[in-house]
Amino acid sequence: MMINTDFLYSFIARHPYAVVASVNEENRPESALVGIAVTPELEIIFDTVRASRKYKNLLLHPATAVVIGWENEQTLQLEGNARLLSDKQDHHLLETYFTAFPDGRDRIKTMDGLVHFCIKPNWIRFSDFIHHVIKEEYF
């Protein structure tokens, strides 16, 4: 069943945090809570530091999964590929992140090795367990 992308964008935008899952060099799963921003194309942007496990994992295995929301038994699962953002080429994506997290500009100056990733979705599932609604979308 197709999902309205405006609805998905609105749902994601209302949730400033998500759990991002990655796979380490031993093919073991790891997850982390991150602050997120979303583009109208449903790309998820977040920051991390180069010393983090997720940084190393996503460079090695870009395929990732994200879980957003849990209030009122509504949640969104997203799978896609993550890529490291470039300050020069990805200015518009970084601006999306800084709009959601204005303090992000200051963190770049104060946190050593801070970088940003973008996840482009290839599959999304929205679930509303109270109303018994589950919708999936492939990109």
DSSP file (Angstrom, degrees, kcal/mol; ACC not computed):
  #  RESIDUE AA STRUCTURE BP1 BP2  ACC     N-H-->O    O-->H-N    N-H-->O    O-->H-N    TCO  KAPPA ALPHA  PHI   PSI    X-CA   Y-CA   Z-CA
    1    1 A M              0   0    0      0, 0.0   135,-0.8     0, 0.0     2,-0.0   0.000 360.0 360.0 360.0 129.0    0.0    0.0    0.0
    2    2 A M        -     0   0    0    133,-0.1     2,-0.4   135,-0.1   135,-0.1  -0.331 360.0-142.9 -70.6 150.1    1.4    3.4   -1.0
    3    3 A I        -     0   0    0    132,-0.1     2,-0.4   133,-0.1    -1,-0.0  -0.926  20.0-113.6-115.5 139.2    2.2    6.0    1.6
    4    4 A N     >  -     0   0    0     -2,-0.4     4,-2.0     1,-0.2     3,-0.3  -0.585  21.5-148.3 -69.0 120.9    1.6    9.7    1.1
    5    5 A T  H  > S+     0   0    0     -2,-0.4     4,-2.8     1,-0.2     5,-0.2   0.815  96.8  58.3 -66.5 -28.9    5.2   11.3    1.2
    6    6 A D  H  > S+     0   0    0      2,-0.2     4,-2.4     1,-0.2    -1,-0.2   0.909 106.8  48.7 -63.7 -39.9    3.8   14.5    2.7
    7    7 A F  H  > S+     0   0    0     -3,-0.3     4,-2.6     2,-0.2    -2,-0.2   0.930 112.3  48.2 -63.1 -45.4    2.4   12.4    5.6
    8    8 A L  H  X S+     0   0    0     -4,-2.0     4,-2.8     2,-0.2     5,-0.3   0.926 111.3  50.0 -61.3 -45.4    5.8   10.6    6.0
    9    9 A Y  H  X S+     0   0    0     -4,-2.8     4,-2.9     1,-0.2    -1,-0.2   0.935 112.2  47.8 -58.3 -47.0    7.7   13.9    5.9
   10   10 A S  H  X S+     0   0    0     -4,-2.4     4,-1.4     2,-0.2    -1,-0.2   0.907 112.1  49.5 -62.0 -42.8    5.4   15.4    8.5
   11   11 A F  H  < S+     0   0    0     -4,-2.6     3,-0.3     2,-0.2     4,-0.3   0.944 114.8  43.4 -62.1 -48.3    5.7   12.3   10.8
   12   12 A I  H >< S+     0   0    0     -4,-2.8     3,-1.9     1,-0.2    -2,-0.2   0.922 110.2  55.9 -64.5 -43.7    9.5   12.3   10.6
   13   13 A A  H 3< S+     0   0    0     -4,-2.9    -1,-0.2     1,-0.3    -2,-0.2   0.778 101.8  58.1 -62.0 -26.8    9.8   16.1   11.1
   14   14 A R  T 3< S+     0   0    0     -4,-1.4    -1,-0.3    -3,-0.3    -2,-0.2   0.578  98.8  67.9 -77.7  -8.6    7.8   15.8   14.3
   15   15 A H    <   -     0   0    0     -3,-1.9    -1,-0.1    -4,-0.3    21,-0.1  -0.914  59.3-174.8-117.4 105.9   10.4   13.4   15.7
   16   16 A P        +     0   0    0      0, 0.0    20,-2.6     0, 0.0     2,-0.3   0.573  68.5  53.6 -77.5  -7.2   13.8   15.0   16.4
   17   17 A Y  E     +A   35   0A   0     18,-0.3    52,-0.5    16,-0.0     2,-0.3  -0.938  57.3 169.8-131.4 152.0   15.4   11.6   17.4
   18   18 A A  E     -AB  34  68A   0     16,-2.3    16,-2.9    -2,-0.3     2,-0.6  -0.966  34.4-113.9-149.2 162.0   15.8    8.2   15.9
   19   19 A V  E     -AB  33  67A   0     48,-2.4    48,-2.2    -2,-0.3     2,-0.5  -0.918  29.8-160.7-101.1 124.5   17.7    5.0   16.4
   20   20 A V  E     -AB  32  66A   0     12,-3.0    12,-1.9    -2,-0.6     2,-0.4  -0.914   3.4-156.9-107.3 128.2   20.2    4.2   13.7
   21   21 A A  E     +AB  31  65A   0     44,-3.3    44,-1.3    -2,-0.5     2,-0.3  -0.844  16.8 169.3-105.4 141.4   21.4    0.7   13.3
   22   22 A S  E     -A   30   0A   0      8,-3.1     8,-2.6    -2,-0.4     2,-0.4  -0.866  29.6-118.9-139.9 174.6   24.7   -0.2   11.6
   23   23 A V  E     -A   29   0A   0     38,-0.4    38,-0.2    -2,-0.3    37,-0.1  -0.972  25.0-141.8-122.7 131.4   26.9   -3.3   11.2
   24   24 A N    >   -     0   0    0      4,-2.7     3,-2.2    -2,-0.4    30,-0.0  -0.162  37.8 -87.1 -84.9-178.1   30.5   -3.5   12.5
   25   25 A E  T 3  S+     0   0    0      1,-0.3    -1,-0.1     2,-0.1    -2,-0.0   0.682 129.6  54.1 -65.5 -17.6   33.5   -5.1   10.9
   26   26 A E  T 3  S-     0   0    0      2,-0.1    -1,-0.3     3,-0.0    -2,-0.0   0.219 120.1-110.3 -96.9  13.0   32.6   -8.4   12.5
   27   27 A N  S <  S+     0   0    0     -3,-2.2    -2,-0.1     1,-0.2    -4,-0.0   0.802  73.3 140.3  61.0  33.1   29.1   -8.2   11.0
   28   28 A R        -     0   0    0      1,-0.0    -4,-2.7     0, 0.0    -1,-0.2  -0.858  53.9-113.3-104.0 141.1   27.5   -7.6   14.4
   29   29 A P  E     +A   23   0A   0      0, 0.0     2,-0.3     0, 0.0    -6,-0.2  -0.428  34.3 177.5 -75.4 147.2   24.7   -5.1   14.8
   30   30 A E  E     -A   22   0A   0     -8,-2.6    -8,-3.1    -2,-0.1     2,-0.3  -0.976   6.3-165.7-141.6 151.9   25.1   -1.9   16.7
   31   31 A S  E     -A   21   0A   0     -2,-0.3     2,-0.3   -10,-0.2   -10,-0.2  -0.961   5.2-174.3-140.8 159.1   22.6    0.9   17.3
   32   32 A A  E     -A   20   0A   0    -12,-1.9   -12,-3.0    -2,-0.3     2,-0.5  -0.995  27.9-119.5-152.4 145.3   22.6    4.5   18.5
   33   33 A L  E     +A   19   0A   0     -2,-0.3     2,-0.3   -14,-0.2   -14,-0.2  -0.752  42.2 175.3 -83.4 129.8   20.1    7.3   19.3
   34   34 A V  E     -A   18   0A   0    -16,-2.9   -16,-2.3    -2,-0.5     2,-0.4  -0.947  35.6-111.2-135.1 155.0   20.8   10.3   17.1
   35   35 A G  E     -A   17   0A   0     -2,-0.3    12,-0.5   -18,-0.2     2,-0.3  -0.716  44.6-161.7 -80.4 135.8   19.2   13.7   16.4
   36   36 A I        -     0   0    0    -20,-2.6     2,-0.3    -2,-0.4    10,-0.2  -0.867  22.4-167.6-125.7 154.8   17.7   13.8   12.9
   37   37 A A  E     -C   45   0A   0      8,-1.8     8,-2.6    -2,-0.3     2,-0.4  -0.921  18.3-147.4-127.1 158.0   16.6   16.2   10.3
   38   38 A V  E     -C   44   0A   0     -2,-0.3     6,-0.2     6,-0.2    -2,-0.0  -0.972   1.4-146.0-131.7 143.5   14.6   15.3    7.2
   39   39 A T    >   -     0   0    0      4,-1.8     3,-2.3    -2,-0.4   -26,-0.1  -0.592  37.7-103.9 -95.7 164.5   14.4   16.6    3.7
   40   40 A P  T 3  S+     0   0    0      0, 0.0   -31,-0.1     0, 0.0    -1,-0.1   0.749 125.0  60.7 -59.3 -21.5   11.2   16.7    1.5
   41   41 A E  T 3  S-     0   0    0      2,-0.1   -36,-0.0   -32,-0.0    -3,-0.0   0.333 121.7-111.8 -85.6   7.2   12.8   13.7   -0.3
   42   42 A L    <   +     0   0    0     -3,-2.3     2,-0.3     1,-0.3    77,-0.0   0.681  63.8 154.9  70.2  21.9   12.7   11.8    3.1
   43   43 A E        -     0   0    0     77,-0.1    -4,-1.8    75,-0.0     2,-0.5  -0.628  37.2-138.0 -76.8 138.9   16.5   11.8    3.4
   44   44 A I  E     -CD  38 119A   0     75,-2.1    75,-2.9    -2,-0.3     2,-0.4  -0.868  18.0-167.0-103.0 127.9   17.6   11.5    7.0
   45   45 A I  E     +CD  37 118A   0     -8,-2.6    -8,-1.8    -2,-0.5     2,-0.3  -0.938  15.7 156.8-117.4 136.6   20.5   13.7    8.2
   46   46 A F  E     - D   0 117A   0     71,-1.9    71,-2.7    -2,-0.4     2,-0.3  -0.970  29.4-126.2-150.1 163.5   22.4   13.3   11.5
   47   47 A D  E     + D   0 116A   0    -12,-0.5     2,-0.3    -2,-0.3    69,-0.2  -0.769  28.0 159.2-112.0 161.5   25.8   14.0   13.0
   48   48 A T  E     - D   0 115A   0     67,-2.2    67,-3.2    -2,-0.3     2,-0.3  -0.939  37.2-101.7-160.8 173.8   28.3   11.9   14.7
   49   49 A V  E >   - D   0 114A   0     -2,-0.3     3,-2.1    65,-0.2     6,-0.4  -0.797  27.9-118.1-107.1 153.9   32.0   12.0   15.5
   50   50 A R  T 3  S+     0   0    0     63,-1.8     6,-0.1    -2,-0.3    63,-0.1   0.741 113.2  60.7 -60.8 -23.4   34.8   10.2   13.7
   51   51 A A  T 3  S+     0   0    0      4,-0.1    -1,-0.3    62,-0.1     2,-0.1   0.535  85.5 104.5 -81.3  -5.8   35.6    8.3   16.9
   52   52 A S  S <> S-     0   0    0     -3,-2.1     4,-1.4     1,-0.1     5,-0.2  -0.342  77.4-125.8 -77.4 157.4   32.1    6.8   17.1
   53   53 A R  H  > S+     0   0    0      1,-0.2     4,-2.7     2,-0.2     5,-0.2   0.904 109.7  56.2 -65.1 -41.4   31.3    3.2   16.2
   54   54 A K  H  > S+     0   0    0      1,-0.2     4,-2.9     2,-0.2     5,-0.2   0.853 101.7  57.3 -63.9 -33.7   28.6    4.2   13.8
   55   55 A Y  H  > S+     0   0    0     -6,-0.4     4,-1.6     2,-0.2    -1,-0.2   0.967 112.6  39.7 -59.0 -53.1   31.1    6.4   11.8
   56   56 A K  H  X S+     0   0    0     -4,-1.4     4,-1.8     1,-0.2    -2,-0.2   0.916 116.7  51.4 -63.0 -43.3   33.4    3.4   11.2
   57   57 A N  H  X S+     0   0    0     -4,-2.7     4,-3.7     1,-0.2    -2,-0.2   0.921 109.1  48.6 -61.2 -46.1   30.5    1.1   10.6
   58   58 A L  H  < S+     0   0    0     -4,-2.9    -1,-0.2     1,-0.2    -2,-0.2   0.802 109.8  52.0 -70.6 -28.5   28.7    3.2    8.0
   59   59 A L  H  < S+     0   0    0     -4,-1.6    -1,-0.2    -5,-0.2    -2,-0.2   0.885 118.3  38.3 -69.4 -37.0   31.9    3.8    6.0
   60   60 A L  H  < S+     0   0    0     -4,-1.8    -2,-0.2     1,-0.3    -3,-0.2   0.906 135.5  18.2 -78.0 -44.7   32.4    0.0    5.9
   61   61 A H     <  -     0   0    0     -4,-3.7   -38,-0.4   -38,-0.2    -1,-0.3  -0.855  65.6-175.9-130.5  93.2   28.7   -1.0    5.5
   62   62 A P        +     0   0    0      0, 0.0    20,-2.4     0, 0.0     2,-0.2   0.726  55.3 102.7 -67.4 -20.4   26.6    1.9    4.2
   63   63 A A  E     + E   0  81A   0     18,-0.2     2,-0.3    16,-0.1   -40,-0.3  -0.450  53.2 164.3 -65.2 131.6   23.3   -0.1    4.4
   64   64 A T  E     - E   0  80A   0     16,-2.9    16,-2.0    -2,-0.2     2,-0.3  -0.934  31.8-139.6-146.0 164.4   21.5    1.0    7.5
   65   65 A A  E     -BE  21  79A   0    -44,-1.3   -44,-3.3    -2,-0.3     2,-0.4  -0.967  15.1-164.3-129.0 147.8   18.1    0.8    9.3
   66   66 A V  E     -BE  20  78A   0     12,-2.9    12,-2.4    -2,-0.3     2,-0.4  -0.982   6.9-160.0-132.8 140.8   16.4    3.6   11.2
   67   67 A V  E     -BE  19  77A   0    -48,-2.2   -48,-2.4    -2,-0.4     2,-0.4  -0.993  14.0-174.8-121.7 129.2   13.4    3.5   13.7
   68   68 A I  E     +BE  18  76A   0      8,-2.8     8,-2.6    -2,-0.4   -50,-0.1  -0.981  44.6   0.3-126.6 132.0   11.6    6.8   14.3
   69   69 A G        -     0   0    0    -52,-0.5     7,-0.2    -2,-0.4    -1,-0.1   0.308  34.2-178.5  79.3 154.9    8.8    7.4   16.8
   70   70 A W    >   +     0   0    0      5,-0.1     3,-1.1    -3,-0.0     5,-0.1   0.252  44.0 120.2-165.1  -6.1    7.0    5.2   19.3
   71   71 A E  G >  S+     0   0    0      1,-0.2     3,-2.2     2,-0.2     0, 0.0  -0.408  84.4   7.3 -70.1 147.8    4.4    7.5   20.9
   72   72 A N  G 3  S-     0   0    0      1,-0.3    58,-0.4    -2,-0.1    -1,-0.2   0.770 127.6 -71.7  52.2  29.8    0.8    6.5   20.5
   73   73 A E  G <  S+     0   0    0     -3,-1.1    56,-2.7     1,-0.2     2,-0.4   0.781 101.7 130.5  57.5  31.2    1.9    3.1   19.1
   74   74 A Q  E <   + F   0 128A   0     -3,-2.2     2,-0.3    54,-0.2    54,-0.2  -0.953  26.9 161.0-112.8 134.1    3.0    4.8   15.8
   75   75 A T  E     - F   0 127A   0     52,-2.3    52,-2.9    -2,-0.4     2,-0.4  -0.983  27.0-146.1-149.0 157.4    6.4    4.1   14.4
   76   76 A L  E     -EF  68 126A   0     -8,-2.6    -8,-2.8    -2,-0.3     2,-0.4  -0.995   8.1-162.4-128.7 130.5    8.3    4.4   11.2
   77   77 A Q  E     -EF  67 125A   0     48,-3.0    48,-2.7    -2,-0.4     2,-0.4  -0.914  12.5-176.2-108.9 140.0   11.0    2.0   10.0
   78   78 A L  E     -EF  66 124A   0    -12,-2.4   -12,-2.9    -2,-0.4     2,-0.4  -1.000   8.9-169.6-138.4 135.6   13.3    3.1    7.2
   79   79 A E  E     +EF  65 123A   0     44,-2.7    43,-3.2    -2,-0.4    44,-1.6  -0.964  29.7 116.1-122.8 145.5   16.1    1.3    5.4
   80   80 A G  E     -EF  64 121A   0    -16,-2.0   -16,-2.9    -2,-0.4     2,-0.4  -0.965  59.0 -69.4-177.6-169.0   18.6    2.9    3.1
   81   81 A N  E     -EF  63 120A   0     39,-1.5    39,-2.2    -2,-0.3     2,-0.3  -0.912  38.1-144.9-111.9 134.7   22.2    3.7    2.4
   82   82 A A  E     - F   0 119A   0    -20,-2.4     2,-0.4    -2,-0.4    37,-0.2  -0.707  15.4-173.6 -95.8 145.6   24.2    6.2    4.4
   83   83 A R  E     - F   0 118A   0     35,-2.0    35,-2.2    -2,-0.3     2,-0.3  -0.997  29.5-111.1-138.4 146.5   26.8    8.5    2.9
   84   84 A L  E     - F   0 117A   0     -2,-0.4    33,-0.2    33,-0.2     2,-0.2  -0.553  38.9-126.4 -72.1 132.5   29.2   10.9    4.5
   85   85 A L        -     0   0    0     31,-3.1     2,-0.4    -2,-0.3    31,-0.3  -0.541  12.0-139.9 -85.4 149.1   28.3   14.5    3.6
   86   86 A S     >  -     0   0    0     -2,-0.2     4,-2.2     1,-0.1     8,-0.2  -0.889  11.7-136.2-105.6 135.7   30.8   17.0    2.1
   87   87 A D  T  4 S+     0   0    0     -2,-0.4    -1,-0.1     1,-0.2     7,-0.1   0.868 104.5  38.8 -57.1 -37.4   30.8   20.6    3.3
   88   88 A K  T >4 S+     0   0    0      1,-0.1     3,-0.6     2,-0.1    -1,-0.2   0.928 122.7  35.8 -82.5 -47.4   31.0   21.8   -0.3
   89   89 A Q  T 34 S+     0   0    0      1,-0.2     3,-0.2     2,-0.1    -2,-0.2   0.745 121.2  43.8 -81.4 -23.8   28.8   19.4   -2.2
   90   90 A D  T 3X  +     0   0    0     -4,-2.2     4,-2.3     1,-0.2     3,-0.4  -0.078  66.3 130.5-116.8  33.5   26.1   18.9    0.3
   91   91 A H  H <> S+     0   0    0     -3,-0.6     4,-2.5     1,-0.2     5,-0.2   0.883  73.8  54.2 -54.7 -43.1   25.5   22.4    1.6
   92   92 A H  H  > S+     0   0    0     -3,-0.2     4,-1.5     1,-0.2    -1,-0.2   0.864 109.3  47.8 -63.5 -36.3   21.7   22.1    1.2
   93   93 A L  H  > S+     0   0    0     -3,-0.4     4,-1.9     2,-0.2    -1,-0.2   0.903 111.4  50.0 -70.6 -40.8   21.6   19.0    3.3
   94   94 A L  H  X S+     0   0    0     -4,-2.3     4,-2.8     1,-0.2    -2,-0.2   0.893 107.8  54.1 -63.6 -38.8   23.7   20.5    6.0
   95   95 A E  H  X S+     0   0    0     -4,-2.5     4,-1.9     1,-0.2    -1,-0.2   0.874 105.0  54.3 -63.5 -36.4   21.4   23.6    6.0
   96   96 A T  H  X S+     0   0    0     -4,-1.5     4,-1.5     2,-0.2    -1,-0.2   0.926 110.7  46.3 -60.3 -44.1   18.4   21.3    6.5
   97   97 A Y  H  X S+     0   0    0     -4,-1.9     4,-2.6     1,-0.2    -2,-0.2   0.929 111.7  50.2 -64.2 -45.3   20.2   19.8    9.6
   98   98 A F  H  < S+     0   0    0     -4,-2.8    -1,-0.2     1,-0.2    -2,-0.2   0.781 105.7  57.1 -68.1 -26.0   21.2   23.2   11.0
   99   99 A T  H  < S+     0   0    0     -4,-1.9    -1,-0.2    -5,-0.2    -2,-0.2   0.905 113.5  39.6 -66.9 -40.8   17.6   24.4   10.6
  100  100 A A  H  < S+     0   0    0     -4,-1.5    -2,-0.2     1,-0.3    -1,-0.2   0.851 131.8  27.5 -74.4 -35.2   16.4   21.5   12.8
  101  101 A F    ><  +     0   0    0     -4,-2.6     3,-2.6    -5,-0.1     4,-0.3  -0.733  66.2 178.4-129.8  81.0   19.4   21.9   15.2
  102  102 A P  T >  S+     0   0    0      0, 0.0     3,-1.0     0, 0.0     4,-0.4   0.790  81.9  62.5 -56.4 -28.7   20.7   25.5   15.2
  103  103 A D  T 3> S+     0   0    0      1,-0.2     4,-2.0     2,-0.2     3,-0.2   0.565  80.0  88.3 -73.4  -5.8   23.3   24.6   17.8
  104  104 A G  H <> S+     0   0    0     -3,-2.6     4,-1.4     1,-0.2    -1,-0.2   0.835  80.9  57.5 -60.9 -33.5   24.8   22.2   15.2
  105  105 A R  H <> S+     0   0    0     -3,-1.0     4,-0.9    -4,-0.3    -1,-0.2   0.905 107.9  46.8 -64.1 -40.2   27.0   25.0   13.8
  106  106 A D  H >> S+     0   0    0     -4,-0.4     4,-1.7    -3,-0.2     3,-0.5   0.875 106.1  58.6 -68.7 -36.7   28.5   25.6   17.2
  107  107 A R  H 3X S+     0   0    0     -4,-2.0     4,-3.0     1,-0.2    -1,-0.2   0.843  98.1  60.5 -62.5 -32.0   29.1   21.8   17.7
  108  108 A I  H 3< S+     0   0    0     -4,-1.4     6,-0.2     1,-0.2    -1,-0.2   0.888 109.8  42.7 -60.2 -37.3   31.2   21.8   14.5
  109  109 A K  H << S+     0   0    0     -4,-0.9    -1,-0.2    -3,-0.5    -2,-0.2   0.795 124.1  34.3 -78.5 -29.0   33.6   24.3   16.2
  110  110 A T  H  < S+     0   0    0     -4,-1.7     2,-0.6     1,-0.1    -2,-0.2   0.673 103.6  72.0-104.8 -19.0   33.6   22.6   19.6
  111  111 A M  S >< S-     0   0    0     -4,-3.0     3,-1.3    -5,-0.2     2,-0.2  -0.878  79.2-130.3-105.2 118.2   33.4   18.9   18.9
  112  112 A D  T 3  S+     0   0    0     -2,-0.6   -62,-0.1     1,-0.2    -3,-0.1  -0.440  87.4   6.4 -66.5 128.3   36.5   17.3   17.4
  113  113 A G  T 3  S+     0   0    0      1,-0.2   -63,-1.8    -2,-0.2     2,-0.3   0.713  81.9 168.3  77.2  21.8   35.8   15.2   14.3
  114  114 A L  E <   +D   49   0A   0     -3,-1.3     2,-0.3    -6,-0.2   -65,-0.2  -0.529   6.8 167.4 -72.7 130.8   32.2   16.1   14.0
  115  115 A V  E     -D   48   0A   0    -67,-3.2   -67,-2.2    -2,-0.3     2,-0.4  -0.851  26.3-128.9-135.5 170.1   30.7   14.9   10.6
  116  116 A H  E     -D   47   0A   0    -31,-0.3   -31,-3.1    -2,-0.3     2,-0.3  -0.960  14.4-162.9-126.6 143.7   27.3   14.5    9.1
  117  117 A F  E     -DF  46  84A   0    -71,-2.7   -71,-1.9    -2,-0.4     2,-0.4  -0.872   5.4-153.3-118.7 155.4   25.7   11.5    7.3
  118  118 A C  E     -DF  45  83A   0    -35,-2.2   -35,-2.0    -2,-0.3     2,-0.6  -0.999   5.5-154.6-127.9 132.4   22.7   11.4    5.0
  119  119 A I  E     -DF  44  82A   0    -75,-2.9   -75,-2.1    -2,-0.4   -37,-0.2  -0.934   4.5-157.2-108.2 119.3   20.5    8.2    4.6
  120  120 A K  E     - F   0  81A   0    -39,-2.2   -39,-1.5    -2,-0.6   -77,-0.1  -0.858  24.8-127.7 -93.8 120.5   18.6    7.9    1.3
  121  121 A P  E     + F   0  80A   0      0, 0.0   -41,-0.3     0, 0.0     3,-0.1  -0.372  34.7 171.5 -74.1 144.6   15.7    5.6    1.9
  122  122 A N  E    S+     0   0A   0    -43,-3.2    17,-2.0     1,-0.4     2,-0.3   0.407  77.4  22.8-119.3  -7.9   15.0    2.6   -0.3
  123  123 A W  E     -GF 138  79A   0    -44,-1.6   -44,-2.7    15,-0.2    -1,-0.4  -0.951  62.5-178.9-156.9 137.4   12.2    1.2    1.9
  124  124 A I  E     -GF 137  78A   0     13,-2.5    13,-2.5    -2,-0.3     2,-0.4  -1.000   4.8-170.9-137.7 139.0    9.9    2.7    4.5
  125  125 A R  E     -GF 136  77A   0    -48,-2.7   -48,-3.0    -2,-0.4     2,-0.5  -0.993   5.0-164.3-128.9 126.4    7.2    1.1    6.7
  126  126 A F  E     -GF 135  76A   0      9,-2.6     9,-2.6    -2,-0.4     2,-0.4  -0.926  11.0-169.5-105.3 132.5    4.8    3.2    8.8
  127  127 A S  E     -GF 134  75A   0    -52,-2.9   -52,-2.3    -2,-0.5     2,-0.5  -0.986  17.7-177.8-127.2 131.8    2.9    1.3   11.5
  128  128 A D  E   > -GF 133  74A   0      5,-3.3     5,-2.5    -2,-0.4     4,-0.4  -0.907   6.7-176.9-123.3  98.7   -0.1    2.5   13.6
  129  129 A F  T   5S+     0   0    0    -56,-2.7   -55,-0.1    -2,-0.5   -56,-0.1   0.696  78.3  58.0 -76.7 -19.4   -0.8   -0.3   16.0
  130  130 A I  T   5S+     0   0    0    -58,-0.4    -1,-0.2   -57,-0.3   -57,-0.1   0.912 117.5  32.6 -72.0 -42.7   -3.8    1.4   17.6
  131  131 A H  T   5S-     0   0    0      2,-0.1    -2,-0.2    -3,-0.1    -1,-0.2   0.323 109.6-120.4 -97.6   7.3   -5.6    1.7   14.2
  132  132 A H  T   5 +     0   0    0     -4,-0.4     2,-0.5     1,-0.2    -3,-0.2   0.912  61.2 147.8  55.9  48.3   -4.2   -1.5   12.7
  133  133 A V  E   < +G  128   0A   0     -5,-2.5    -5,-3.3     2,-0.0     2,-0.4  -0.964  19.9 169.8-117.8 126.5   -2.5    0.4    9.8
  134  134 A I  E     +G  127   0A   0     -2,-0.5     2,-0.4    -7,-0.2    -7,-0.2  -0.981   7.7 177.3-134.2 124.0    0.7   -0.8    8.3
  135  135 A K  E     -G  126   0A   0     -9,-2.6    -9,-2.6    -2,-0.4     2,-0.3  -0.977   7.9-163.9-129.1 139.9    1.9    0.8    5.0
  136  136 A E  E     -G  125   0A   0   -135,-0.8     2,-0.4    -2,-0.4   -11,-0.2  -0.901   3.5-170.3-123.3 152.6    5.1    0.2    3.1
  137  137 A E  E     -G  124   0A   0    -13,-2.5   -13,-2.5    -2,-0.3     2,-0.4  -0.992   7.2-157.5-142.4 132.7    6.9    2.1    0.3
  138  138 A Y  E      G  123   0A   0     -2,-0.4   -15,-0.2   -15,-0.2   -16,-0.1  -0.893 360.0 360.0-107.4 141.4    9.8    1.1   -1.9
  139  139 A F              0   0    0    -17,-2.0   -16,-0.1    -2,-0.4    -1,-0.1   0.368 360.0 360.0-114.7 360.0   11.9    3.7   -3.5
